[in-house]
Amino acid sequence: MEKPFDWSAIRPEFPSLRNAVYLNTATYGQVPLRSQRATQRHFERRDRYACEDFLTWFDDMDELRSDVARLIHCSADDVGFLNTACSALSLFLGGMEWRAGDRIVTLTDEFPNQYYYANQLRERGAELLELPEIQRIPERTRAVVISSVNYSNGYRPDLKAISRMAHEAGALLYVDATQSMGALPFDVNEAQPDLLAVDGYKWLMCPNGATFFYISPELRRTLPPAVIGWRSDQGWRGVDDLQHGPPRLPEGAERYEGGMLNFPSLYAMQESVRMISEIGPERIEKRVLSLAAMAGDVLREFGAEVRHPGSNIVAARWPTGDASALAKELASQGIIVAARHGNLRVSPHFYNDESDLQAFAGALAEIHRKVA
């Protein structure tokens, strides 16, 4: 019989939890001390070597590519780094050739990233369609752009089915897994996105500026880089004599990076990814969903309707009531949650524990007594 995992041993890695009951990972994840130390070691190394060894930093990033590849079950060549998920979406949509009548499909109440760039493409003839569910792919759809988990209501679309329908219709699939990666396992072989983007500052527990993306080998053959820089040539490591002709693009996803990387944040990402791998993605999923279910029970106890049970993001609303006002009242009691589109959003991660949910229930009870 497997020995129960000691979740309490991990909690000291997150000292901010001593200062508040933090149930808001869907806004920001807490960065573990080991990841903070990795960033500090990078700067200490720069002080020691005066950056003379800067090319070896890229060797470290290649190790991170491998770490990420193991996490999502792909080749390291399929993994690249950017500063934000919207940069990956801009690469994806901006690199496609659009014709009048082409369609982009997304889901109702998606994250604004998915709306803004697609709406800009109206000037190039593309039309954005918002669907409550994707049960079929409309005619002339060129791209499906969705999140693995909805940021405001916790909805988890069936990525495997949507991928199959999209590819059968000749459309490409973009998935933003920012609201699940680090909490829920992800296998690119099952979901088969053409491009997957993950901004690590939420469930992956990274500083801002640490984003990875997966791009399929097939899409790399047709999607042009959005940025061309000194690392766009295959010989970029030969810095003593960089070639000055047209760039010979690398075969892997690094062809889309262009220039320098955000090393401080990516060193932190490496430690966070390794922490998740050491604990085990499946074990983390079970823990997160268990805590989320407890949060749902608390909310229902006080008369709320939970929108999409079974998600890492617990979104609830009351027949009457102001979710934003309630979130502010909870914050005044040291309980950090969020309000999104009329929903009270509670998003515990594996670093939370049952005492956090008990404190949340106690605060709701106190507020209920005040208004009763």
N, C-alpha and C positions, 0 to 999 in steps of 0.2 A: 504494500500500500504506500502510495506516495506521501511523503512528509508534507504537512501543511506549510504553505509559504508564509514567512514572517513579514507581513506588510509593515509592521511597526518599525522594523529595522531600516526601512527605506525612508521613512518620514523625516528623520533628521537631515536628509539631503535637501530639504525644502524648508529653510528656516522661516520663510514668510508665513508659513502655516501657524506659527506661534502667535502671529499678530492679528489674524483674522480667520474666520471660517470661510475659506475660499472655495466656492462652488461655481466657478466661472471660467473654466478652461476653454470654452468655446469662444471667449474673447481673447484671453492670454493664458498660455500655460506657464507654470512656474519653472524656472530654469534650475536644474539641480546643481549643487555645489561642485560636483565633479566636472560639469560642463563649464562652469565659471572658471574653475582652475585651469582648464584646457586653454581658454582664451588668455588667461594671465601668463601661462607658460609660453605662449606664442610671443607675447610682448617681451618677456624675459629673455627669450632666445634672440629676439631682434636686438635687445640691448647688448647681449653677450657677443654676437657675431656681426653686429652693425649691418645686418641684412645681406652680408656677403653670400650667404647660403640660400638666397631666395628661391632658386630653382628647386631645392629640395622640398619647399613648401608644396609645390605641385605634386611631388611624389606622395606626400601625405594626403593630398586631395584625391589621388588615384586610389589610395587605400579606402578613403571615404566612399568613393564610387563603388568599390567592391562591397563595403558594408551595406550600403543602400541596396545594391543589387541583390544581396542575400535576403534583405528584409522583404523585398517585393518580388523576388524570384525571377530575375532577368540577368542579362549579361552586363558587366560593368561598362561596356561600350555604349549601352543604351541609356546611360545616366549622365545628365549634365547639371550645371549649377547656374542659377540666376539669383537676383535679389528679391523678386516678388513673384507670386503666382500670376498676377496680371501681365507680367512680362512674357510668361510662357503662353498665355492666351493670345496676346498680341502677336507673338511669333506664329502661332497656329493659324489664327484667322487672317492675319495680315499677309501671310505667305501664300494664300490661296487665290486663284484667279476666279473672280466673281462675274457672273453674267446676269442680265435682267431676268427676274423670275426665280433665281436661286433662293433656297430657303435654309434658314438656320433654326433648329428646334431646341428649345430649352423647356424647363419646368416652371410652372407658376410659383411665385414667391422665391425664386432663385436669388443667389447673392448678386449684388449689382454688377460685379465684373461681367457676369454672363450677359447682361443686358446692354451695357454701355458700348462696348466695342461692336457688338452685332448691330446695334442701331446706327452706329456710324457708317456701317457698310450699305445703308440705304442709298447713299450717293453712288455706289457701284452696282446697284440693282438688286441687292440681297434683301430678303424679307425675314424678320424674326417672328417665329411662332412660339407662343407660350401655351403649354399644355398641362392640365392638372395631373395627368399620367401619360406615359408613353406606351401605348398598347399597339401602335403601328407607326410606321414612318411615312409622313405625308409625301406626296409626289414632289419631285424636284428638290428634295432635301439634300444638301451637300455636307452639312455638319450638324452633329448633335453635341450640345455643350451643356454639361450638367455637373452637379456636385455629388460626391459619394454619400454625403449626409447634408440635409438642408440646414442652413445656419439658424433659421428662425423658428422652425417647427419640428425638427428632428426627423423628417421623412427620409427613409433609406430606399432609393429606387433599386430595382432589380438590374444591376449593371450588366450581368451576364446576358440576360434576355435582351436588354436594350442594345448591347453591342452586337448580338447576333442579327437583330432586326436592321440596325444601321448598316452593317456591312453587306447584308443581303440586298439592301436598297442602294448600295453604292455610295453610302455616306461615310464620313470620318467621324470618330468619336473622341471628344475631349472630356476628360474627367478631372475635376478639381477635388483632390482628397485631403485638402487642408483640414476639414472638420472631422476626419476619422483617422488619419495616419498617426500611429502612436497609441491609439485606443483600440482600433479594430484591425485585424490582419487584412492584408491586401495582396492578392496574387495576380500579376498582370497576365498570366497564362489563362486564368479564368475569366477575368473581366475584359481582357484584350482591348484596352484603349489604344488609340493611335498616338495620343499624347496624354500623359498624366502629369499633373502639377501638384506639388505639395509645398506650401509655405510653412516652415517648421515652427513658427512662433506660437502655435496653439498646442495641439495634442502631442506634437513631437518635442515640445519643451526646449525650444531654441531661442536665441536672441533674434531680433529682427534682422532681415537681410540674409537669412539662410533658407534658400529655396532649392529643392531639387526637382528635376523633371525626368520622366521617362519618355523616350520617343522611339517608336518601332523602327526597325531597319528598313521596312518598306516605305514609311513616310520620309525617312532621311534621304531617300533617293529622289524625292520630288520637292520637298519643302526647302526653300532657300533660307539662309541665315538672315535674321533681321539686323544683325550687327556684324560689321566686318572690322577686324582689328589685327594687331600683330600676332595674335595666337590663332588666326584663321588659316595660317599656312602650316602644313605638316612639319615643316622644319623649324618651328618656333623655339624649340629648346636650344638651337644653335645660335645663341644670342650674340656671340662674337662676330657673326657674319650672316645676319638675316638677309634673305633674298628680297629683292626690290621689284620683282615682277608680279604678275597676277597670282593671287593666293591659290595654293593647291590644298583644297579643303581636306581636313582630317575625315576619316571614315566614320568615327564615332560621334556621340552626342556633343563632345567638346567643340565641334565645328560651330555650334551656336553660341559659344561663350564669348568669343571675340577678344577679350583682354584680361586684365587682372581679375582675381576673384576676391570675394569678401572673406579673407582668411580668418579674422578673429571669430566671426559668427560661425563659419564652417568648421573650425576646430571644436567649437562648442557642440555643433550638430553631431560631430563624430562621436563624442562621448554620450550624447543623449541617445543616438541610434544604438550604440553598443549597450547602453543600460537596458533599453527595451529588448534587445536580442538576448541579453543575459537572463532577464526575468522570464522572457518568453511571450511572444505576441498573443498566443492563445490563452495563456494564464492571465495576461493583462485584460484581454477582452472579457473573460469571465468575471474578473474583478470589477471592471468598469460597468458592465451591464447589471451586475448585482447591486452596486451602489446606485445606479440610475433607477433601477426598479424600486429601491427603498425610497428614493426621492419622489417617484411617482406615487407611491403609497401615501407618503406624507401629504402631498398636494391633494390627492383625492379625499383624504380624511377631512380636509378643510373646504371641500365642496368644489374643487377644480376639476376640469376635464383635461386629461392628458391627451395631447394631440396624436402622437405616434409612439405607443409603447414599444419597447424592444430596441430603442435607440440609445446611443451614448449621450445624446442631447435630449433633455426632458423639457418639453414645452407644454405649458398648461395655461388655461384661461378660465375665468369665472363668467357666469351669465351677466353679472354686473361687476364693475371694478376696473381700476386703472392699474395695469401691470407696471407702468413706469413709476407711478407713485408708490406702489408696493415695493418695488426694487429699491427705491430711495429710502423707504422706511426700514427695510431690512439692513441696508448699508449702515444706517445710523446705529444699528445694534451689532455691527461687526460681521454681518452675514453678507457676503459678496455674491450676488447673482446678477442677472441682466434682464432687460425687457426688450423684445424684438417683435414689432408688428402686432402689438396687442397681447403677446404671449409673455408670461413669466418664464424665463429660460434658466434651467438649472443644469449644470454640466460638470459633474464630479469626475476626477481622474483617479488613477490607481493610487496616487499619493494621499487621497482623502480616506477617511475611515468612518465607521459607524457613529462616532461621537460628533462628527460634523453634521450628519443627518439629524441626530438628536437635537443639536443646537438649532438647526434650521426649523425643526418642528416646534421647539420651544419658542422661538421668535415669532413664528406664525401664530401660535396660540396666544401670545401676548398681544399681538396686533388685533387678533380676532376679539379678545376681551375688550379692547379699547373701543371698537366700533360696534360691539354688540349692544 
